[in-house]
Amino acid sequence: MPSGNVSQTNESGQGGLNGRRMLLEEAILCRHSTRQFLPKSVPDEVLNTALKLAAQAPSNSNTQAWRLYVVTGPALHRLKNALVAAASSDAVPKIPPLPNEFQQWRSEVGNAVYGIGLGIPREDTVARRQAVMKNFEFFGAPVGIIVCMSKKLPGSAAMSVGMHLQTLLLALTEQGVATCAQVSIAGYGDIVRAEVGVRDDLDILCGVSVGYEDVEASVNKIRIGRMKVEETTVFVRS
């Protein structure tokens, strides 16, 4: 079983562990949210391979509810600039607040990423604000994916999109490509829609940063814990 700090890339920046293809368990355990990327492009064939695998994900009534926009090059540069401008203004992101009972998880992630990973004291609000802005720059990734679904589908269809997204993340991980799924991008959906040309009949669910991980960055060494299975699961046997 691989440790959380095992590098996903070989010397060419591609491939799985030590250049070989990963087992499913390895991909699941190695995948983590990457928050600093190398300035290295991701080949189209790598993206297409992952997208084709993700298309095999299950969906209710085979609706295949996911709709993706893959943004690169000058288009991504414009999107980053527009998002940073919006997030730096008085515009309020359209993200539903977390209920109080779930706030502790966000606080723990924030402390791990900003406090431990980036070494920013909680009282340094300016530095933390600057770090938050990296979200809207897709953490320097060369690829940004906008994940959408039809407004006509019920909210439960997001389950299908989630299964597709997880499959996509693992398929990229297996090829040595790092990712970070970001709900923060959807907070400025109007900006994304205008810059990318997302259709009006689609809801924007999240963004995904995609690229090659800067394995030397301290923030990328952070691993967030998970609840025990017995805390989230009930077995009913009789």
JOKA-V905161 format. One record per residue. N is the residue number from 0. RES is the residue in one letter. PSI is psi in whole degrees, -180 to 180 (999 if undefined). OMEGA is omega as a letter, one per 30 degrees, with the letter a starting at -180 (* if undefined). Layout:
n=N res=RES psi=PSI omega=OMEGA
n=N res=RES psi=PSI omega=OMEGA
This chain:
n=0 res=M psi=128 omega=a
n=1 res=P psi=152 omega=l
n=2 res=S psi=166 omega=a
n=3 res=G psi=-15 omega=a
n=4 res=N psi=10 omega=l
n=5 res=V psi=133 omega=l
n=6 res=S psi=142 omega=a
n=7 res=Q psi=-11 omega=a
n=8 res=T psi=152 omega=l
n=9 res=N psi=-169 omega=a
n=10 res=E psi=-26 omega=a
n=11 res=S psi=-4 omega=a
n=12 res=G psi=13 omega=a
n=13 res=Q psi=168 omega=l
n=14 res=G psi=178 omega=a
n=15 res=G psi=-139 omega=a
n=16 res=L psi=121 omega=l
n=17 res=N psi=32 omega=l
n=18 res=G psi=-4 omega=l
n=19 res=R psi=164 omega=l
n=20 res=R psi=139 omega=a
n=21 res=M psi=153 omega=l
n=22 res=L psi=161 omega=a
n=23 res=L psi=-45 omega=a
n=24 res=E psi=-41 omega=a
n=25 res=E psi=-43 omega=l
n=26 res=A psi=-42 omega=l
n=27 res=I psi=-44 omega=a
n=28 res=L psi=-29 omega=a
n=29 res=C psi=-29 omega=a
n=30 res=R psi=133 omega=l
n=31 res=H psi=167 omega=l
n=32 res=S psi=115 omega=a
n=33 res=T psi=131 omega=a
n=34 res=R psi=18 omega=l
n=35 res=Q psi=123 omega=a
n=36 res=F psi=157 omega=l
n=37 res=L psi=151 omega=l
n=38 res=P psi=62 omega=a
n=39 res=K psi=127 omega=a
n=40 res=S psi=155 omega=l
n=41 res=V psi=122 omega=a
n=42 res=P psi=145 omega=l
n=43 res=D psi=-36 omega=a
n=44 res=E psi=-31 omega=l
n=45 res=V psi=-45 omega=l
n=46 res=L psi=-45 omega=a
n=47 res=N psi=-38 omega=l
n=48 res=T psi=-46 omega=a
n=49 res=A psi=-40 omega=a
n=50 res=L psi=-38 omega=l
n=51 res=K psi=-38 omega=l
n=52 res=L psi=-43 omega=a
n=53 res=A psi=-28 omega=l
n=54 res=A psi=-14 omega=l
n=55 res=Q psi=0 omega=a
n=56 res=A psi=149 omega=l
n=57 res=P psi=154 omega=l
n=58 res=S psi=151 omega=a
n=59 res=N psi=126 omega=a
n=60 res=S psi=24 omega=a
n=61 res=N psi=35 omega=a
n=62 res=T psi=-21 omega=a
n=63 res=Q psi=61 omega=a
n=64 res=A psi=-16 omega=a
n=65 res=W psi=141 omega=l
n=66 res=R psi=124 omega=a
n=67 res=L psi=147 omega=l
n=68 res=Y psi=119 omega=l
n=69 res=V psi=116 omega=a
n=70 res=V psi=127 omega=l
n=71 res=T psi=179 omega=l
n=72 res=G psi=-146 omega=a
n=73 res=P psi=-33 omega=l
n=74 res=A psi=-40 omega=l
n=75 res=L psi=-38 omega=l
n=76 res=H psi=-44 omega=l
n=77 res=R psi=-41 omega=a
n=78 res=L psi=-44 omega=l
n=79 res=K psi=-48 omega=a
n=80 res=N psi=-42 omega=a
n=81 res=A psi=-40 omega=l
n=82 res=L psi=-43 omega=l
n=83 res=V psi=-40 omega=l
n=84 res=A psi=-43 omega=a
n=85 res=A psi=-44 omega=a
n=86 res=A psi=-24 omega=l
n=87 res=S psi=-10 omega=a
n=88 res=S psi=-166 omega=l
n=89 res=D psi=5 omega=a
n=90 res=A psi=130 omega=a
n=91 res=V psi=124 omega=l
n=92 res=P psi=139 omega=a
n=93 res=K psi=75 omega=l
n=94 res=I psi=122 omega=l
n=95 res=P psi=138 omega=a
n=96 res=P psi=151 omega=l
n=97 res=L psi=140 omega=l
n=98 res=P psi=153 omega=a
n=99 res=N psi=-36 omega=a
n=100 res=E psi=-14 omega=l
n=101 res=F psi=-3 omega=a
n=102 res=Q psi=-31 omega=a
n=103 res=Q psi=-34 omega=a
n=104 res=W psi=-41 omega=l
n=105 res=R psi=-40 omega=l
n=106 res=S psi=-41 omega=a
n=107 res=E psi=-41 omega=l
n=108 res=V psi=-45 omega=l
n=109 res=G psi=-43 omega=l
n=110 res=N psi=-41 omega=a
n=111 res=A psi=-47 omega=a
n=112 res=V psi=-54 omega=a
n=113 res=Y psi=-40 omega=a
n=114 res=G psi=-57 omega=a
n=115 res=I psi=-51 omega=a
n=116 res=G psi=-43 omega=a
n=117 res=L psi=-9 omega=l
n=118 res=G psi=31 omega=a
n=119 res=I psi=120 omega=l
n=120 res=P psi=148 omega=a
n=121 res=R psi=-34 omega=a
n=122 res=E psi=-11 omega=l
n=123 res=D psi=78 omega=a
n=124 res=T psi=-30 omega=l
n=125 res=V psi=-48 omega=a
n=126 res=A psi=-38 omega=l
n=127 res=R psi=-38 omega=l
n=128 res=R psi=-42 omega=l
n=129 res=Q psi=-38 omega=l
n=130 res=A psi=-39 omega=l
n=131 res=V psi=-35 omega=a
n=132 res=M psi=-24 omega=l
n=133 res=K psi=-27 omega=l
n=134 res=N psi=-42 omega=a
n=135 res=F psi=-3 omega=l
n=136 res=E psi=10 omega=a
n=137 res=F psi=33 omega=l
n=138 res=F psi=29 omega=l
n=139 res=G psi=8 omega=a
n=140 res=A psi=148 omega=l
n=141 res=P psi=-8 omega=a
n=142 res=V psi=133 omega=l
n=143 res=G psi=131 omega=l
n=144 res=I psi=132 omega=l
n=145 res=I psi=120 omega=a
n=146 res=V psi=125 omega=a
n=147 res=C psi=169 omega=l
n=148 res=M psi=159 omega=a
n=149 res=S psi=138 omega=l
n=150 res=K psi=-18 omega=a
n=151 res=K psi=-21 omega=a
n=152 res=L psi=151 omega=l
n=153 res=P psi=163 omega=a
n=154 res=G psi=-29 omega=a
n=155 res=S psi=-19 omega=l
n=156 res=A psi=-19 omega=l
n=157 res=A psi=-24 omega=l
n=158 res=M psi=-43 omega=l
n=159 res=S psi=-42 omega=l
n=160 res=V psi=-39 omega=l
n=161 res=G psi=-40 omega=l
n=162 res=M psi=-39 omega=l
n=163 res=H psi=-44 omega=a
n=164 res=L psi=-44 omega=l
n=165 res=Q psi=-40 omega=l
n=166 res=T psi=-41 omega=l
n=167 res=L psi=-45 omega=a
n=168 res=L psi=-42 omega=l
n=169 res=L psi=-36 omega=l
n=170 res=A psi=-36 omega=l
n=171 res=L psi=-43 omega=l
n=172 res=T psi=-42 omega=a
n=173 res=E psi=-25 omega=l
n=174 res=Q psi=8 omega=l
n=175 res=G psi=17 omega=a
n=176 res=V psi=132 omega=a
n=177 res=A psi=160 omega=a
n=178 res=T psi=164 omega=l
n=179 res=C psi=115 omega=l
n=180 res=A psi=133 omega=a
n=181 res=Q psi=107 omega=l
n=182 res=V psi=-25 omega=a
n=183 res=S psi=-33 omega=a
n=184 res=I psi=-38 omega=a
n=185 res=A psi=-17 omega=l
n=186 res=G psi=-22 omega=l
n=187 res=Y psi=53 omega=a
n=188 res=G psi=-37 omega=a
n=189 res=D psi=-38 omega=l
n=190 res=I psi=-47 omega=l
n=191 res=V psi=-45 omega=a
n=192 res=R psi=-43 omega=a
n=193 res=A psi=-42 omega=a
n=194 res=E psi=-37 omega=a
n=195 res=V psi=-23 omega=a
n=196 res=G psi=31 omega=l
n=197 res=V psi=134 omega=a
n=198 res=R psi=149 omega=a
n=199 res=D psi=-23 omega=a
n=200 res=D psi=9 omega=a
n=201 res=L psi=141 omega=l
n=202 res=D psi=139 omega=l
n=203 res=I psi=117 omega=a
n=204 res=L psi=-41 omega=a
n=205 res=C psi=172 omega=l
n=206 res=G psi=165 omega=l
n=207 res=V psi=125 omega=l
n=208 res=S psi=135 omega=a
n=209 res=V psi=129 omega=l
n=210 res=G psi=-166 omega=l
n=211 res=Y psi=130 omega=a
n=212 res=E psi=139 omega=l
n=213 res=D psi=96 omega=a
n=214 res=V psi=-13 omega=l
n=215 res=E psi=-15 omega=a
n=216 res=A psi=130 omega=a
n=217 res=S psi=-37 omega=a
n=218 res=V psi=-25 omega=l
n=219 res=N psi=-5 omega=l
n=220 res=K psi=-6 omega=a
n=221 res=I psi=134 omega=l
n=222 res=R psi=121 omega=a
n=223 res=I psi=133 omega=a
n=224 res=G psi=166 omega=l
n=225 res=R psi=154 omega=l
n=226 res=M psi=154 omega=l
n=227 res=K psi=150 omega=a
n=228 res=V psi=-41 omega=a
n=229 res=E psi=-15 omega=l
n=230 res=E psi=-18 omega=a
n=231 res=T psi=-9 omega=a
n=232 res=T psi=137 omega=l
n=233 res=V psi=125 omega=l
n=234 res=F psi=122 omega=a
n=235 res=V psi=111 omega=a
n=236 res=R psi=-16 omega=a
n=237 res=S psi=999 omega=*
